[in-house]
Amino acid sequence: MTGRDEFTGSRTGTPPTGPGDRLARFRVPALEAALADARDLPDGPARQVALERLAERADAAGDVRSGMEARFALIEAYLLHGERWRLVEPVRRCRAAADHRPDLLTDPEAWLLLRYQRYAVEALLGTPRVGLDQTRSLLHDLAHRVGADGPDTPTVAELHCRIADHLGDEPTARHWYEQWAGKRPGPAGGCPGCASARRAELLASWGEWTAALTELTEADGDGDRRSCTDQPERDLVAGLLPALRTGEPTRAAAAHVRAYRRHRRERAAFPHLAAHLRFCALGGHLERGLAILAEQLPRLDQPTDDLAAMEFAAAGALLCALAVEAGLGGQTMPRPAYGERTATELDVATLGALLLGMAGELAGSFDARNGTGHHSGRMAAWLAERPLAAPVPLPSDDTPDGPDEHDGFDDGLGLAEQELATLSVKMITEVLHRRGEQYLVQQDDTVVGRWGSAVIQFRRAGERGEVLHARVMAARRLPTTRLAEAYAFCNAWNHDRLLPKAYAHHLGDELVLAGDVATDLTHGVAPAQLMVLVDAAIATGVAYAEAVSALP
């Protein structure tokens, strides 16, 4: 996953505890207790406000360690809700405190702060709400800390490259690209498995279509790429337009269908939707593009960031303009209510004008902050594009509703939908692939994925691997002082719900609330049956984790 993609929103990775006795005499017990309570609040604005106030109280009381821990937790809360633009101030305060007290952070915390600093720098790319001078100062400071030969030197080069490109300074971007290309990110860098996609997107933005495809092809067998939960869809979407522009529309069509099967559902994949819409517009698949636009339009009300919203709006406006030219301007699509806006039915022409205005406004905001006209020009260039090739047939699931239909299920082993077979890891992963999910297969063949606040593991149990065992773990942890409450919650869940079987167990000084579902498949399982079992495990697991998150 990339810097944007890699953050999963987990609260399981809270920073390690502080240096201990060295700072114990500076701690205020009341603040420590309040911090524990704040961390235990459900994720949301109330938790953020509590952490902000605690950081200020710690500063006033001279409890530097509590202030640092509160801000680390606050940074994680901002990341969880996609609010990177708010990172700059807490990162700056953490950095100042650590510089004043070199013994304040453990080594893992020091590396974690470097990563937070990188997140704060990247925030500039996603929104005009972050100041350019602030970001340059943070990047200069990061470069100074990393040094000329440190493991994160490629990370600094990547940030310089992407910021220069964002400002429209292509010569400077190319200079830094040479220092970044072919190098693995350091500990504070982005996901190494997605580095090829980030480079390919830059090359494509410079019109180097063949070079972009070459970058993706050369990374195809990379171990980092295989271990990344965003792959292969991340690379597929990065290669959509380069493949279309180099005369490979069939390759682009296959990549689009496979990647959209997953991206249509993931909140974090919203920035990729613009590429899917542009493919449909420039590849001649206007009807499919309009269906995707109608399906994804509600997500524009709560985008991951302003850059993604701008690009989605511009791609949607292009699609609508081409649809009007093709005589499809009279089609209507629903726009649901949001906030004070009432639900309406918009025809394609009207929607196109609305999206055009939104894209122009956001581009103007970026350009006003940057002091350039780069993004306004870039969006204008998108809107001036016309189809690049005649449409080619799309793979079988070429409608937005395809991933929800199970007809013609193929598990990759040549099994018919109702044909019984021995449970295998391959069958489990094919079901998840069919659902468009992201997952990892661990060395012990456990398949792991994350759905909202639930981490779910699928594995084969029993003497012959004939039992499908699904285990869900809620991302929210409880302090051990709430053991009685945890037991009461689990007992109530098991009394009222059939699945999963809930329980709590200790993990250090925290309680993990988990649940199990086991199904004996001694006599085999058909792909369609396995799909039902996995669907049920995910649905009930997510409900369980959400119930844990809602605990007071």
C-alpha positions as CSV (number, residue, x, y, z in Angstrom):
1,M,0.0,0.0,0.0
2,T,1.1,3.5,-0.6
3,G,1.5,6.4,1.9
4,R,-2.2,7.0,1.3
5,D,-3.2,3.4,0.9
6,E,-0.9,1.8,3.5
7,F,-2.7,3.2,6.6
8,T,-5.3,0.7,7.5
9,G,-6.9,2.6,10.3
10,S,-5.9,0.1,12.9
11,R,-5.7,1.1,16.5
12,T,-3.7,-2.1,17.2
13,G,-0.5,-0.3,16.4
14,T,-0.4,2.2,19.2
15,P,3.1,3.6,19.9
16,P,5.3,1.6,22.3
17,T,5.4,2.8,25.8
18,G,7.9,5.4,26.8
19,P,11.4,5.1,28.1
20,G,10.0,4.2,31.5
21,D,11.9,5.1,34.7
22,R,13.8,7.9,33.0
23,L,10.6,10.0,32.6
24,A,8.5,8.4,35.4
25,R,9.1,11.3,37.8
26,F,7.7,13.8,35.2
27,R,4.4,12.0,34.8
28,V,1.2,13.3,36.2
29,P,-0.9,10.3,37.3
30,A,-4.2,12.1,36.6
31,L,-3.1,12.7,33.0
32,E,-2.0,9.1,32.5
33,A,-5.5,7.9,33.7
34,A,-7.2,10.5,31.5
35,L,-5.1,9.4,28.5
36,A,-6.1,5.8,29.1
37,D,-9.7,6.8,29.2
38,A,-9.4,8.8,26.0
39,R,-7.8,6.0,24.1
40,D,-10.7,3.8,25.2
41,L,-13.3,6.1,23.6
42,P,-15.0,5.0,20.4
43,D,-13.3,6.3,17.3
44,G,-14.8,9.6,16.3
45,P,-14.8,13.4,16.9
46,A,-15.2,13.0,20.7
47,R,-12.1,10.9,20.9
48,Q,-10.1,13.5,18.9
49,V,-11.3,16.4,21.0
50,A,-10.4,14.5,24.2
51,L,-6.9,13.8,22.9
52,E,-6.4,17.4,21.8
53,R,-7.4,18.7,25.2
54,L,-5.2,16.1,27.0
55,A,-2.2,17.2,24.9
56,E,-2.8,20.8,25.9
57,R,-3.2,19.9,29.6
58,A,0.0,17.9,29.5
59,D,1.9,20.8,28.0
60,A,0.5,23.1,30.7
61,A,1.5,20.6,33.5
62,G,5.0,20.0,32.1
63,D,4.2,16.3,31.5
64,V,6.1,16.0,28.2
65,R,5.7,12.3,27.9
66,S,1.9,12.3,28.3
67,G,1.7,15.1,25.8
68,M,3.8,13.0,23.3
69,E,1.6,10.0,23.8
70,A,-1.6,12.0,23.4
71,R,-0.4,13.4,20.1
72,F,0.7,10.1,18.8
73,A,-2.8,8.8,19.6
74,L,-4.3,11.9,18.0
75,I,-2.2,11.4,14.8
76,E,-3.5,7.8,14.6
77,A,-7.1,9.1,15.0
78,Y,-6.6,11.7,12.2
79,L,-5.2,9.0,9.9
80,L,-8.0,6.7,10.7
81,H,-10.5,9.3,9.5
82,G,-8.5,10.4,6.4
83,E,-7.7,13.8,7.9
84,R,-4.0,14.0,7.0
85,W,-4.2,17.8,6.6
86,R,-4.5,18.0,10.4
87,L,-1.2,16.2,11.0
88,V,1.1,19.1,10.6
89,E,0.7,20.7,14.0
90,P,0.8,17.6,16.2
91,V,3.8,16.3,14.2
92,R,5.6,19.6,14.6
93,R,4.9,19.7,18.4
94,C,6.1,16.1,18.8
95,R,9.2,16.9,16.8
96,A,9.9,20.0,19.0
97,A,9.5,18.0,22.2
98,A,11.7,15.2,21.0
99,D,14.4,17.7,20.0
100,H,14.3,19.3,23.4
101,R,14.3,16.0,25.2
102,P,16.4,13.5,23.2
103,D,15.6,10.7,25.7
104,L,11.9,11.1,25.3
105,L,11.4,8.5,22.5
106,T,12.3,4.9,22.2
107,D,14.0,3.8,18.9
108,P,10.7,2.4,17.5
109,E,8.9,5.6,18.4
110,A,11.6,7.7,16.7
111,W,11.1,5.7,13.5
112,L,7.3,6.0,13.9
113,L,7.6,9.8,14.2
114,L,9.7,9.9,11.0
115,R,6.8,8.1,9.3
116,Y,4.3,10.5,10.7
117,Q,6.4,13.3,9.4
118,R,6.4,11.8,6.0
119,Y,2.5,11.5,6.2
120,A,2.4,15.2,7.1
121,V,4.5,16.2,4.1
122,E,2.3,14.1,1.8
123,A,-0.8,15.9,3.0
124,L,0.2,18.8,0.8
125,L,-0.6,16.6,-2.3
126,G,-4.1,15.8,-1.2
127,T,-5.5,19.2,-0.1
128,P,-5.0,22.9,-0.4
129,R,-5.6,23.3,3.3
130,V,-1.9,22.6,4.1
131,G,0.5,25.5,3.7
132,L,3.3,25.2,1.1
133,D,5.9,26.8,3.4
134,Q,4.9,24.5,6.3
135,T,5.4,21.5,4.1
136,R,8.7,22.6,2.7
137,S,9.9,23.2,6.3
138,L,8.9,19.7,7.3
139,L,10.5,18.1,4.3
140,H,13.7,20.1,4.8
141,D,13.8,18.9,8.4
142,L,13.1,15.3,7.4
143,A,15.9,15.4,4.8
144,H,18.3,16.7,7.5
145,R,17.4,13.9,9.9
146,V,17.6,11.2,7.2
147,G,21.0,12.4,6.0
148,A,22.6,11.9,2.6
149,D,23.2,8.2,2.9
150,G,20.5,7.1,5.3
151,P,18.0,4.3,4.5
152,D,15.2,6.8,4.0
153,T,17.2,8.9,1.4
154,P,15.0,7.4,-1.4
155,T,11.9,8.5,0.6
156,V,13.1,12.1,0.7
157,A,13.8,12.0,-3.0
158,E,10.3,10.6,-3.7
159,L,8.7,13.4,-1.7
160,H,10.7,16.1,-3.5
161,C,9.8,14.5,-6.8
162,R,6.1,14.3,-6.1
163,I,5.8,17.8,-4.6
164,A,7.7,19.3,-7.6
165,D,5.4,17.4,-10.0
166,H,2.4,18.6,-8.0
167,L,3.6,22.2,-8.4
168,G,4.0,21.7,-12.2
169,D,7.8,21.9,-12.0
170,E,8.6,18.9,-14.3
171,P,12.4,19.5,-14.6
172,T,12.9,19.5,-10.9
173,A,10.6,16.5,-10.5
174,R,12.6,14.5,-13.1
175,H,15.8,15.4,-11.2
176,W,14.5,13.9,-8.0
177,Y,12.9,11.0,-9.9
178,E,16.4,9.8,-11.0
179,Q,17.5,9.7,-7.3
180,W,14.3,7.8,-6.4
181,A,13.9,5.3,-9.3
182,G,15.0,1.7,-8.6
183,K,15.5,2.2,-4.9
184,R,13.6,0.6,-2.1
185,P,11.9,2.9,0.4
186,G,13.3,3.0,3.9
187,P,11.5,2.4,7.2
188,A,9.7,5.7,7.0
189,G,8.9,5.4,3.3
190,G,5.7,4.2,1.6
191,C,4.8,0.7,0.8
192,P,7.6,-0.8,-1.3
193,G,5.1,-3.0,-3.1
194,C,3.3,0.0,-4.5
195,A,6.5,2.0,-5.4
196,S,6.3,0.8,-9.1
197,A,2.7,2.1,-9.3
198,R,3.6,5.5,-7.9
199,R,6.5,5.8,-10.4
200,A,4.3,4.6,-13.3
201,E,1.7,7.3,-12.5
202,L,4.4,10.0,-12.6
203,L,5.8,8.7,-15.9
204,A,2.3,8.6,-17.4
205,S,1.6,12.2,-16.3
206,W,4.7,13.2,-18.3
207,G,3.4,11.4,-21.4
208,E,5.9,8.5,-21.1
209,W,3.3,5.7,-21.6
210,T,5.7,2.9,-22.6
211,A,8.1,3.7,-19.8
212,A,5.2,3.6,-17.4
213,L,4.2,0.1,-18.6
214,T,7.8,-1.0,-18.4
215,E,8.1,0.1,-14.8
216,L,5.1,-2.0,-13.9
217,T,6.3,-5.0,-15.9
218,E,9.7,-5.0,-14.3
219,A,8.1,-5.0,-10.9
220,D,5.8,-7.9,-11.7
221,G,7.8,-10.6,-9.9
222,D,9.0,-8.4,-7.0
223,G,8.7,-9.9,-3.5
224,D,7.5,-6.6,-2.0
225,R,4.7,-6.5,-4.6
226,R,3.6,-10.0,-3.8
227,S,3.3,-9.1,-0.1
228,C,1.3,-5.9,-0.6
229,T,-2.4,-6.2,0.1
230,D,-3.2,-3.5,-2.6
231,Q,-1.7,-5.6,-5.4
232,P,-2.2,-6.5,-8.2
233,E,-5.0,-4.0,-8.5
234,R,-2.8,-1.0,-7.6
235,D,-0.5,-1.7,-10.6
236,L,-3.4,-2.6,-12.9
237,V,-5.1,0.8,-12.4
238,A,-1.8,2.6,-12.9
239,G,-1.4,0.9,-16.2
240,L,-5.0,1.5,-17.5
241,L,-4.4,4.7,-19.6
242,P,-0.8,3.9,-20.6
243,A,-2.0,0.6,-22.1
244,L,-4.9,2.3,-23.9
245,R,-2.5,5.0,-25.3
246,T,0.0,2.5,-26.5
247,G,-2.5,0.5,-28.6
248,E,-3.4,-2.2,-26.1
249,P,-7.1,-1.6,-25.4
250,T,-7.7,-5.3,-24.7
251,R,-5.1,-5.3,-21.9
252,A,-6.5,-2.1,-20.5
253,A,-10.1,-3.6,-20.6
254,A,-9.1,-6.7,-18.7
255,A,-7.1,-4.6,-16.1
256,H,-10.1,-2.3,-15.6
257,V,-12.6,-5.0,-15.0
258,R,-10.4,-6.9,-12.5
259,A,-9.3,-3.8,-10.6
260,Y,-12.8,-2.2,-10.5
261,R,-14.2,-5.4,-9.1
262,R,-12.3,-4.5,-5.9
263,H,-12.1,-0.7,-6.1
264,R,-15.9,-0.3,-6.3
265,R,-16.2,-1.3,-2.6
266,E,-13.1,0.1,-0.9
267,R,-13.3,3.5,0.7
268,A,-9.5,3.9,0.4
269,A,-9.7,3.1,-3.3
270,F,-11.7,6.3,-4.1
271,P,-8.6,8.0,-5.6
272,H,-8.4,5.2,-8.3
273,L,-12.0,5.8,-9.5
274,A,-11.0,8.7,-11.8
275,A,-8.7,6.3,-13.8
276,H,-11.6,3.9,-14.2
277,L,-13.9,6.7,-15.4
278,R,-11.3,8.0,-17.8
279,F,-10.8,4.5,-19.2
280,C,-14.5,4.2,-19.9
281,A,-14.6,7.6,-21.5
282,L,-11.5,7.3,-23.6
283,G,-12.0,3.6,-24.4
284,G,-15.5,4.1,-25.7
285,H,-17.4,2.3,-22.9
286,L,-19.7,5.2,-22.2
287,E,-22.7,3.2,-20.9
288,R,-20.5,1.3,-18.4
289,G,-18.9,4.6,-17.4
290,L,-22.2,6.2,-16.7
291,A,-23.3,3.2,-14.6
292,I,-20.1,3.4,-12.6
293,L,-20.5,7.2,-12.1
294,A,-24.1,6.7,-10.8
295,E,-22.9,4.0,-8.4
296,Q,-19.9,6.0,-7.1
297,L,-21.4,9.5,-7.1
298,P,-22.5,9.3,-3.4
299,R,-18.8,8.8,-2.4
300,L,-18.0,12.3,-3.8
301,D,-19.8,13.8,-0.8
302,Q,-17.2,12.3,1.6
303,P,-14.0,11.9,-0.5
304,T,-10.7,10.7,0.9
305,D,-9.1,14.0,0.0
306,D,-9.6,17.1,-2.2
307,L,-7.2,15.9,-4.9
308,A,-9.2,12.7,-5.4
309,A,-12.5,14.6,-5.4
310,M,-11.1,17.0,-8.1
311,E,-9.9,14.2,-10.3
312,F,-13.1,12.2,-9.9
313,A,-15.2,15.3,-10.7
314,A,-13.1,16.1,-13.8
315,A,-13.2,12.5,-15.0
316,G,-16.9,12.4,-14.5
317,A,-17.4,15.7,-16.3
318,L,-15.4,14.3,-19.3
319,L,-17.5,11.2,-19.3
320,C,-20.7,13.2,-19.2
321,A,-19.6,15.5,-22.1
322,L,-18.7,12.5,-24.3
323,A,-22.1,10.9,-23.4
324,V,-23.9,14.1,-24.4
325,E,-22.0,14.1,-27.7
326,A,-23.1,10.5,-28.2
327,G,-26.8,11.3,-27.6
328,L,-26.9,10.0,-24.1
329,G,-27.4,13.4,-22.4
330,G,-31.0,12.7,-21.5
331,Q,-30.3,9.8,-19.3
332,T,-30.9,10.4,-15.6
333,M,-29.2,9.2,-12.5
334,P,-30.1,9.7,-8.8
335,R,-28.1,12.0,-6.5
336,P,-28.9,11.0,-2.9
337,A,-29.5,13.5,-0.2
338,Y,-26.6,14.6,1.9
339,G,-26.5,17.1,4.7
340,E,-29.1,19.8,3.8
341,R,-29.2,18.8,0.1
342,T,-32.3,16.9,-0.9
343,A,-32.3,13.8,-3.1
344,T,-32.6,14.7,-6.8
345,E,-32.6,13.1,-10.3
346,L,-30.0,14.7,-12.6
347,D,-29.7,14.2,-16.3
348,V,-26.2,13.5,-17.7
349,A,-25.8,17.0,-19.1
350,T,-26.7,18.7,-15.8
351,L,-24.5,16.4,-13.8
352,G,-21.6,17.0,-16.2
353,A,-22.0,20.8,-15.6
354,L,-22.1,20.3,-11.8
355,L,-19.0,18.1,-11.9
356,L,-17.2,20.5,-14.1
357,G,-17.8,23.4,-11.7
358,M,-16.6,21.3,-8.8
359,A,-13.4,20.2,-10.5
360,G,-12.7,23.8,-11.5
361,E,-13.2,25.1,-8.0
362,L,-10.9,22.6,-6.4
363,A,-8.3,23.1,-9.1
364,G,-8.4,26.8,-8.4
365,S,-7.9,26.2,-4.7
366,F,-4.8,24.1,-5.3
367,D,-3.4,26.7,-7.7
368,A,-4.1,29.6,-5.4
369,R,-2.2,27.9,-2.6
370,N,0.7,26.8,-5.0
371,G,0.9,30.1,-6.9
372,T,0.7,28.3,-10.2
373,G,-2.0,27.4,-12.8
374,H,-0.9,23.8,-13.0
375,H,-3.9,22.0,-11.8
376,S,-6.4,24.1,-13.7
377,G,-4.4,23.4,-16.9
378,R,-4.2,19.7,-16.1
379,M,-7.9,19.4,-15.6
380,A,-8.6,21.4,-18.8
381,A,-6.3,18.9,-20.6
382,W,-8.3,16.0,-19.3
383,L,-11.6,17.6,-20.4
384,A,-10.3,18.2,-23.9
385,E,-9.5,14.5,-24.4
386,R,-11.4,12.4,-26.9
387,P,-11.7,8.5,-27.3
388,L,-8.4,6.9,-28.1
389,A,-9.6,3.6,-29.6
390,A,-12.7,1.8,-30.7
391,P,-14.3,-0.1,-27.8
392,V,-13.2,-3.7,-27.4
393,P,-15.3,-6.4,-25.6
394,L,-14.9,-6.4,-21.9
395,P,-14.5,-9.6,-19.8
396,S,-17.6,-11.3,-18.6
397,D,-18.3,-9.3,-15.5
398,D,-18.5,-6.0,-17.4
399,T,-21.4,-4.5,-15.4
400,P,-21.0,-2.7,-12.1
401,D,-23.3,-5.3,-10.5
402,G,-21.2,-8.2,-11.7
403,P,-19.2,-8.8,-8.5
404,D,-22.3,-9.4,-6.6
405,E,-23.6,-12.1,-8.9
406,H,-22.3,-15.7,-8.4
407,D,-23.5,-17.3,-11.6
408,G,-20.7,-19.1,-13.5
409,F,-18.5,-19.1,-10.4
410,D,-15.0,-20.5,-11.2
411,D,-12.7,-21.1,-8.3
412,G,-9.6,-21.2,-10.5
413,L,-9.4,-25.0,-10.2
414,G,-11.9,-25.8,-12.9
415,L,-14.7,-26.6,-10.5
416,A,-18.3,-26.0,-11.3
417,E,-20.3,-23.9,-8.9
418,Q,-22.0,-26.9,-7.2
419,E,-19.2,-29.4,-7.5
420,L,-17.9,-30.7,-4.2
421,A,-14.1,-30.6,-3.5
422,T,-11.8,-30.8,-0.6
423,L,-11.4,-27.4,1.2
424,S,-8.1,-25.7,0.1
425,V,-6.4,-22.4,0.6
426,K,-6.8,-21.7,-3.1
427,M,-10.6,-22.1,-2.8
428,I,-10.7,-19.6,0.1
429,T,-8.5,-17.0,-1.7
430,E,-10.6,-17.4,-4.9
431,V,-13.8,-16.6,-3.0
432,L,-12.1,-13.5,-1.6
433,H,-10.9,-12.5,-5.0
434,R,-14.4,-13.0,-6.4
435,R,-15.6,-10.6,-3.7
436,G,-13.0,-8.1,-4.7
437,E,-11.3,-8.2,-1.3
438,Q,-7.7,-7.6,-0.3
439,Y,-6.0,-10.3,1.8
440,L,-2.6,-11.8,2.7
441,V,-1.6,-15.5,2.8
442,Q,0.7,-16.0,5.7
443,Q,3.5,-18.7,5.8
444,D,1.2,-21.1,7.7
445,D,-1.5,-20.7,5.0
446,T,-3.7,-18.5,7.1
447,V,-5.6,-16.0,5.0
448,V,-5.9,-12.6,6.6
449,G,-8.0,-9.6,5.6
450,R,-9.4,-6.5,7.2
451,W,-13.0,-5.3,6.9
452,G,-13.5,-2.0,8.7
453,S,-12.8,-2.5,12.3
454,A,-12.5,-6.3,12.0
455,V,-9.4,-8.3,11.2
456,I,-10.5,-11.8,10.0
457,Q,-8.4,-14.9,9.6
458,F,-9.5,-17.9,7.5
459,R,-7.6,-21.2,7.9
460,R,-8.1,-24.9,7.5
461,A,-8.2,-26.8,10.8
462,G,-8.7,-30.4,11.8
463,E,-6.5,-33.4,11.2
464,R,-7.0,-33.3,7.5
465,G,-7.7,-29.6,7.1
466,E,-11.4,-30.3,6.7
467,V,-12.7,-27.6,9.0
468,L,-13.1,-24.0,7.8
469,H,-12.1,-21.9,10.8
470,A,-12.8,-18.1,10.7
471,R,-11.5,-15.9,13.5
472,V,-12.4,-12.3,13.9
473,M,-10.5,-9.8,16.1
474,A,-11.9,-6.4,16.9
475,A,-9.5,-3.5,16.2
476,R,-10.5,-1.8,19.4
477,R,-8.8,-3.1,22.5
478,L,-9.9,-2.7,26.1
479,P,-7.7,-2.2,29.2
480,T,-7.4,-5.2,31.5
481,T,-9.3,-3.2,34.2
482,R,-12.4,-3.7,32.1
483,L,-12.2,-7.5,32.1
484,A,-15.6,-7.9,33.8
485,E,-17.2,-5.7,31.2
486,A,-15.6,-7.6,28.4
487,Y,-16.9,-10.9,29.8
488,A,-20.4,-9.4,30.2
489,F,-20.3,-8.2,26.6
490,C,-19.2,-11.6,25.2
491,N,-21.8,-13.4,27.3
492,A,-24.5,-11.1,26.0
493,W,-23.4,-11.5,22.4
494,N,-23.3,-15.3,22.7
495,H,-26.8,-15.3,24.2
496,D,-28.3,-13.1,21.5
497,R,-26.3,-14.0,18.4
498,L,-25.5,-17.3,16.8
499,L,-22.2,-16.2,15.2
500,P,-19.4,-15.7,15.9
501,K,-18.7,-17.3,19.3
502,A,-17.3,-14.3,21.3
503,Y,-14.6,-14.4,23.9
504,A,-11.9,-12.1,25.4
505,H,-8.2,-12.8,26.0
506,H,-5.2,-11.0,27.4
507,L,-2.6,-9.5,25.2
508,G,-0.1,-7.8,27.4
509,D,-1.9,-5.0,29.3
510,E,-4.8,-5.0,26.8
511,L,-7.8,-7.2,26.2
512,V,-8.5,-8.5,22.7
513,L,-12.2,-9.2,21.9
514,A,-12.4,-12.0,19.4
515,G,-14.8,-14.5,17.9
516,D,-14.7,-17.8,16.1
517,V,-16.8,-19.6,13.5
518,A,-15.9,-23.2,12.6
519,T,-17.6,-25.3,9.9
520,D,-16.9,-29.0,9.4
521,L,-16.5,-29.7,5.7
522,T,-15.5,-33.4,6.0
523,H,-17.6,-34.3,3.0
524,G,-16.3,-31.5,0.9
525,V,-17.6,-28.1,-0.1
526,A,-18.8,-26.6,-3.4
527,P,-17.5,-23.1,-4.5
528,A,-21.0,-21.6,-4.1
529,Q,-21.3,-23.0,-0.6
530,L,-17.9,-21.7,0.4
531,M,-18.9,-18.3,-0.9
532,V,-22.0,-18.3,1.4
533,L,-19.8,-19.4,4.4
534,V,-17.2,-16.7,3.8
535,D,-19.9,-14.0,3.2
536,A,-21.5,-15.0,6.5
537,A,-18.2,-15.0,8.4
538,I,-17.3,-11.5,7.1
539,A,-20.8,-10.1,7.7
540,T,-21.1,-11.4,11.3
541,G,-17.4,-10.6,12.0
542,V,-17.9,-7.0,11.0
543,A,-21.0,-6.7,13.0
544,Y,-19.2,-8.1,16.1
545,A,-16.2,-5.7,15.7
546,E,-18.6,-2.7,15.2
547,A,-20.4,-3.7,18.4
548,V,-17.0,-3.7,20.2
549,S,-16.2,-0.3,18.8
550,A,-19.5,1.1,20.0
551,L,-18.8,0.1,23.6
552,P,-18.8,3.1,26.0
